[in-house]
Amino acid sequence: MQTLADLAISSSCVYVIIPVFNRLELTKSCLDCLSEQSYAPLELIVVDGGSTDGTPEYLRQYHPLVTVLQSNKELWWGQAMEFGIAHCLARSRSDDMVLMMNNDTLIDHHYIETLVRVSREHNAAIGGLVVDSRDTACILDAGEYINWSSYSFSVRTAIESHETYTTEIDVLSGRGTLVPLSMVRTAGNVNGSRFPHYIADYEFFLRLKRRGFGLGVTYEAVVRSHVDVTGLSSRCMENLTFIQAWKALFSRRSMDNLMDHWRFVRDCAPSALQRHVYRQLIRRSLYLVASRTKLRHVVLPLAWFLTGTYYVTGDDCTRCGCSTEGLLRTGLLKRWKRSDWYVLSEEVPDQMGSRPELKRLYRRAWNPVTKISRWLKAKTEDRLSGGDRRKLGQR
């Protein structure tokens, strides 16, 4: 028998929005889970992004209670979710909620009921514990964090046995996350025009958080995710063709899409760190092309040549106004195997700002025109001196 509290909670309609593009079999499985939910009332909304496998026709024939939304153009995840939420906003009451779902996820019988209860308790948007559908003991997402200094996205993959809930997160994903529509009316809809696919959910939830709304993850509700059918990522590929590298950086399906990340940083990163993060994005993109395509056969040796060990002689130090003994005492210079040859320490660049003579010495050692001859002399003379020592030993 339902209590008054249960009746109050269940009076809110939950609109379940599922963006789809083909993959009909996954959609069928997802709808099967939703049809068995203990919570009511529910309204199921499938936003079709241009499927060619008969998805809309199948749904209208076999799931007549499911609302199918279609557009006259192809829709990606962010665009489809925005379309679906706009549909809900026009029809919902103030206390209704929206559940963001992907069709490559499965949930248990009490999933939505649990999320509604926890959302009411904490006045927050709530996500579930995401696990691998092939191995439910493998936790994929127990909370997500953003480190702006390193521009890295960390995901918690372990929980304590006594834990049931956490608010120590920065963002939520669109995989089975419940959001009160009152929050959407205040903070705005998913921005599908600016973020058509990836990062649309991150930007949306960061916006909610900036407006003062709570975000949380309940470990009482589990989402089983088919991770083997997610989008394109270059991280699992050791070597790339030039076409693959281009797609990794610019394809709409790519998690590493440079333009999506660039816009995300502009909209969401702390202003003091934006330039720093932009530089990181550029370096990572260049590194991906330079180190994982055929360019690596040229670029990596060249990079080693330009940034590898720097050799100098005592005469170089004198010409630049440096004291050889002084640099040796401070550890900025190390003796090489050949008499009167030295190696610059990696700490030299950090010390150059207030020491022009040290900067001159560094530039002299770095000079790519003379660096290879220095390297050859240091190595050759080292081998010759070794040979001379062997001859002396024979005498």
FILONU-566754 format. One record per residue (C-alpha): x, y, z. Coordinates in steps of 0.5 Angstrom, whole numbers, plus 500, padded with zeros to 3 digits. Layout:
N
+------+-------+-----+
! east ! north !  up !
+------+-------+-----+
!    X !     Y !   Z !
...
+------+-------+-----+
This chain:
395
+------+-------+-----+
! east ! north !  up !
+------+-------+-----+
!  500 !   500 ! 500 !
!  503 !   507 ! 498 !
!  504 !   512 ! 503 !
!  502 !   519 ! 503 !
!  509 !   521 ! 501 !
!  510 !   516 ! 496 !
!  503 !   519 ! 493 !
!  506 !   526 ! 493 !
!  513 !   523 ! 490 !
!  509 !   519 ! 484 !
!  505 !   525 ! 482 !
!  510 !   528 ! 478 !
!  511 !   526 ! 471 !
!  517 !   523 ! 469 !
!  519 !   524 ! 461 !
!  524 !   519 ! 459 !
!  528 !   522 ! 453 !
!  532 !   517 ! 449 !
!  535 !   520 ! 443 !
!  536 !   515 ! 437 !
!  540 !   514 ! 431 !
!  539 !   507 ! 428 !
!  541 !   501 ! 433 !
!  533 !   499 ! 433 !
!  535 !   492 ! 437 !
!  538 !   497 ! 443 !
!  532 !   501 ! 443 !
!  528 !   495 ! 444 !
!  532 !   493 ! 450 !
!  532 !   500 ! 453 !
!  524 !   500 ! 452 !
!  523 !   494 ! 455 !
!  527 !   496 ! 461 !
!  522 !   502 ! 461 !
!  516 !   499 ! 460 !
!  517 !   495 ! 467 !
!  519 !   501 ! 471 !
!  515 !   501 ! 478 !
!  514 !   508 ! 478 !
!  508 !   512 ! 475 !
!  507 !   516 ! 471 !
!  512 !   516 ! 466 !
!  512 !   519 ! 459 !
!  517 !   515 ! 454 !
!  519 !   520 ! 448 !
!  524 !   517 ! 443 !
!  527 !   523 ! 439 !
!  529 !   520 ! 432 !
!  535 !   523 ! 429 !
!  534 !   520 ! 422 !
!  534 !   513 ! 423 !
!  534 !   509 ! 416 !
!  533 !   502 ! 420 !
!  526 !   503 ! 420 !
!  526 !   505 ! 428 !
!  520 !   510 ! 427 !
!  516 !   505 ! 423 !
!  517 !   500 ! 428 !
!  515 !   504 ! 434 !
!  509 !   507 ! 432 !
!  507 !   500 ! 430 !
!  509 !   496 ! 436 !
!  509 !   502 ! 442 !
!  504 !   506 ! 440 !
!  504 !   509 ! 447 !
!  511 !   512 ! 446 !
!  512 !   519 ! 443 !
!  516 !   519 ! 437 !
!  519 !   526 ! 435 !
!  522 !   527 ! 428 !
!  526 !   533 ! 425 !
!  527 !   534 ! 418 !
!  534 !   534 ! 419 !
!  539 !   529 ! 422 !
!  540 !   530 ! 429 !
!  546 !   529 ! 434 !
!  545 !   527 ! 441 !
!  545 !   534 ! 444 !
!  541 !   537 ! 438 !
!  536 !   531 ! 440 !
!  536 !   532 ! 447 !
!  534 !   539 ! 446 !
!  529 !   538 ! 442 !
!  526 !   533 ! 447 !
!  526 !   537 ! 453 !
!  523 !   543 ! 449 !
!  517 !   538 ! 447 !
!  517 !   537 ! 455 !
!  517 !   544 ! 457 !
!  511 !   546 ! 453 !
!  507 !   540 ! 456 !
!  509 !   539 ! 463 !
!  508 !   542 ! 470 !
!  512 !   545 ! 475 !
!  514 !   539 ! 479 !
!  515 !   534 ! 473 !
!  522 !   531 ! 471 !
!  526 !   529 ! 465 !
!  530 !   523 ! 465 !
!  536 !   523 ! 460 !
!  537 !   516 ! 457 !
!  541 !   513 ! 452 !
!  539 !   507 ! 448 !
!  545 !   503 ! 449 !
!  543 !   503 ! 457 !
!  539 !   498 ! 461 !
!  536 !   499 ! 468 !
!  533 !   495 ! 473 !
!  525 !   495 ! 475 !
!  526 !   501 ! 481 !
!  531 !   505 ! 477 !
!  527 !   511 ! 476 !
!  523 !   510 ! 483 !
!  530 !   511 ! 486 !
!  532 !   517 ! 482 !
!  526 !   521 ! 484 !
!  526 !   519 ! 491 !
!  533 !   521 ! 492 !
!  532 !   527 ! 488 !
!  527 !   530 ! 492 !
!  531 !   528 ! 498 !
!  537 !   532 ! 496 !
!  533 !   537 ! 491 !
!  538 !   535 ! 486 !
!  539 !   533 ! 479 !
!  541 !   525 ! 480 !
!  545 !   520 ! 476 !
!  546 !   513 ! 477 !
!  552 !   508 ! 478 !
!  554 !   506 ! 471 !
!  557 !   499 ! 470 !
!  559 !   495 ! 464 !
!  553 !   491 ! 462 !
!  558 !   485 ! 460 !
!  561 !   485 ! 467 !
!  557 !   489 ! 472 !
!  562 !   488 ! 478 !
!  566 !   493 ! 473 !
!  564 !   500 ! 475 !
!  565 !   505 ! 469 !
!  562 !   512 ! 473 !
!  561 !   513 ! 480 !
!  562 !   520 ! 479 !
!  566 !   525 ! 474 !
!  571 !   531 ! 475 !
!  574 !   536 ! 471 !
!  581 !   538 ! 473 !
!  582 !   545 ! 469 !
!  589 !   546 ! 470 !
!  591 !   539 ! 466 !
!  584 !   539 ! 462 !
!  583 !   532 ! 464 !
!  576 !   529 ! 466 !
!  577 !   524 ! 472 !
!  572 !   518 ! 473 !
!  571 !   515 ! 480 !
!  571 !   507 ! 478 !
!  570 !   505 ! 486 !
!  566 !   506 ! 492 !
!  566 !   504 ! 499 !
!  561 !   498 ! 501 !
!  557 !   503 ! 506 !
!  557 !   509 ! 500 !
!  550 !   510 ! 497 !
!  550 !   517 ! 495 !
!  556 !   523 ! 493 !
!  555 !   530 ! 491 !
!  563 !   530 ! 490 !
!  562 !   531 ! 483 !
!  563 !   536 ! 477 !
!  558 !   534 ! 472 !
!  553 !   528 ! 470 !
!  553 !   524 ! 464 !
!  547 !   523 ! 460 !
!  546 !   516 ! 461 !
!  540 !   515 ! 466 !
!  540 !   522 ! 469 !
!  534 !   525 ! 472 !
!  533 !   533 ! 472 !
!  527 !   537 ! 475 !
!  524 !   541 ! 470 !
!  524 !   547 ! 474 !
!  532 !   547 ! 474 !
!  531 !   547 ! 466 !
!  527 !   553 ! 466 !
!  532 !   557 ! 470 !
!  538 !   555 ! 467 !
!  536 !   553 ! 460 !
!  536 !   547 ! 456 !
!  541 !   543 ! 453 !
!  545 !   547 ! 448 !
!  545 !   543 ! 442 !
!  546 !   548 ! 437 !
!  553 !   550 ! 440 !
!  554 !   542 ! 442 !
!  551 !   538 ! 437 !
!  554 !   531 ! 440 !
!  559 !   530 ! 445 !
!  560 !   535 ! 451 !
!  553 !   537 ! 451 !
!  551 !   534 ! 457 !
!  557 !   536 ! 461 !
!  556 !   544 ! 459 !
!  549 !   543 ! 461 !
!  550 !   540 ! 468 !
!  556 !   545 ! 469 !
!  551 !   551 ! 467 !
!  546 !   548 ! 473 !
!  551 !   547 ! 478 !
!  553 !   555 ! 476 !
!  546 !   557 ! 478 !
!  546 !   554 ! 484 !
!  543 !   547 ! 483 !
!  545 !   541 ! 486 !
!  548 !   535 ! 483 !
!  549 !   528 ! 486 !
!  550 !   520 ! 484 !
!  546 !   515 ! 488 !
!  549 !   508 ! 488 !
!  542 !   505 ! 490 !
!  541 !   505 ! 482 !
!  545 !   502 ! 477 !
!  545 !   503 ! 469 !
!  548 !   498 ! 465 !
!  552 !   501 ! 459 !
!  554 !   497 ! 453 !
!  561 !   500 ! 452 !
!  562 !   497 ! 446 !
!  558 !   501 ! 442 !
!  560 !   508 ! 444 !
!  562 !   513 ! 439 !
!  569 !   514 ! 436 !
!  575 !   515 ! 440 !
!  583 !   515 ! 438 !
!  585 !   513 ! 445 !
!  584 !   506 ! 444 !
!  588 !   506 ! 437 !
!  596 !   506 ! 438 !
!  597 !   508 ! 430 !
!  593 !   512 ! 426 !
!  592 !   514 ! 418 !
!  592 !   521 ! 417 !
!  585 !   520 ! 415 !
!  583 !   517 ! 422 !
!  587 !   523 ! 425 !
!  583 !   528 ! 422 !
!  577 !   524 ! 424 !
!  579 !   524 ! 431 !
!  580 !   531 ! 431 !
!  574 !   534 ! 427 !
!  569 !   528 ! 426 !
!  562 !   530 ! 430 !
!  562 !   522 ! 432 !
!  569 !   523 ! 436 !
!  570 !   524 ! 443 !
!  576 !   528 ! 442 !
!  573 !   533 ! 437 !
!  577 !   539 ! 437 !
!  572 !   544 ! 436 !
!  567 !   542 ! 441 !
!  573 !   542 ! 446 !
!  575 !   549 ! 444 !
!  568 !   551 ! 445 !
!  567 !   548 ! 452 !
!  573 !   551 ! 454 !
!  571 !   558 ! 452 !
!  564 !   557 ! 456 !
!  566 !   553 ! 462 !
!  573 !   554 ! 464 !
!  575 !   559 ! 469 !
!  577 !   565 ! 465 !
!  584 !   565 ! 469 !
!  586 !   558 ! 466 !
!  583 !   559 ! 459 !
!  589 !   561 ! 455 !
!  593 !   555 ! 458 !
!  587 !   550 ! 457 !
!  587 !   553 ! 449 !
!  595 !   552 ! 449 !
!  594 !   545 ! 452 !
!  589 !   543 ! 446 !
!  593 !   545 ! 441 !
!  599 !   541 ! 443 !
!  595 !   535 ! 444 !
!  592 !   536 ! 437 !
!  599 !   537 ! 434 !
!  602 !   531 ! 438 !
!  596 !   526 ! 436 !
!  598 !   528 ! 429 !
!  606 !   528 ! 430 !
!  606 !   522 ! 434 !
!  601 !   517 ! 432 !
!  601 !   518 ! 424 !
!  607 !   516 ! 419 !
!  610 !   523 ! 421 !
!  612 !   520 ! 427 !
!  618 !   517 ! 423 !
!  620 !   524 ! 422 !
!  618 !   528 ! 428 !
!  620 !   524 ! 434 !
!  627 !   524 ! 431 !
!  627 !   531 ! 430 !
!  624 !   533 ! 437 !
!  629 !   529 ! 440 !
!  635 !   532 ! 436 !
!  632 !   539 ! 438 !
!  630 !   538 ! 445 !
!  635 !   532 ! 447 !
!  642 !   533 ! 451 !
!  645 !   539 ! 450 !
!  653 !   539 ! 450 !
!  658 !   545 ! 451 !
!  665 !   546 ! 452 !
!  669 !   550 ! 457 !
!  670 !   555 ! 451 !
!  663 !   556 ! 450 !
!  662 !   557 ! 457 !
!  668 !   563 ! 457 !
!  665 !   566 ! 450 !
!  658 !   566 ! 454 !
!  661 !   569 ! 460 !
!  659 !   563 ! 464 !
!  664 !   560 ! 470 !
!  665 !   553 ! 468 !
!  666 !   551 ! 476 !
!  661 !   556 ! 478 !
!  656 !   552 ! 474 !
!  658 !   545 ! 476 !
!  658 !   547 ! 483 !
!  650 !   549 ! 482 !
!  649 !   543 ! 478 !
!  647 !   547 ! 472 !
!  653 !   543 ! 469 !
!  655 !   536 ! 469 !
!  662 !   533 ! 467 !
!  661 !   529 ! 460 !
!  666 !   523 ! 459 !
!  671 !   527 ! 455 !
!  675 !   532 ! 458 !
!  673 !   539 ! 457 !
!  666 !   537 ! 455 !
!  660 !   538 ! 459 !
!  652 !   537 ! 459 !
!  647 !   542 ! 461 !
!  642 !   540 ! 466 !
!  635 !   540 ! 465 !
!  634 !   546 ! 470 !
!  637 !   551 ! 466 !
!  631 !   554 ! 462 !
!  628 !   555 ! 469 !
!  634 !   559 ! 471 !
!  635 !   563 ! 465 !
!  630 !   569 ! 466 !
!  635 !   573 ! 471 !
!  642 !   570 ! 468 !
!  643 !   573 ! 461 !
!  650 !   569 ! 460 !
!  646 !   563 ! 462 !
!  641 !   564 ! 456 !
!  647 !   565 ! 451 !
!  650 !   559 ! 453 !
!  643 !   555 ! 453 !
!  642 !   558 ! 446 !
!  649 !   556 ! 443 !
!  648 !   549 ! 446 !
!  641 !   549 ! 443 !
!  642 !   552 ! 436 !
!  640 !   546 ! 431 !
!  645 !   548 ! 426 !
!  651 !   546 ! 430 !
!  648 !   542 ! 435 !
!  649 !   535 ! 431 !
!  656 !   537 ! 430 !
!  657 !   538 ! 437 !
!  653 !   531 ! 439 !
!  658 !   528 ! 434 !
!  664 !   531 ! 437 !
!  662 !   529 ! 444 !
!  660 !   522 ! 442 !
!  666 !   521 ! 437 !
!  671 !   524 ! 441 !
!  669 !   520 ! 447 !
!  670 !   513 ! 443 !
!  677 !   516 ! 441 !
!  679 !   517 ! 448 !
!  676 !   510 ! 450 !
!  680 !   507 ! 444 !
!  686 !   511 ! 446 !
!  686 !   509 ! 453 !
!  685 !   501 ! 451 !
!  692 !   502 ! 447 !
!  695 !   505 ! 453 !
!  693 !   499 ! 457 !
!  696 !   495 ! 452 !
!  703 !   498 ! 453 !
+------+-------+-----+
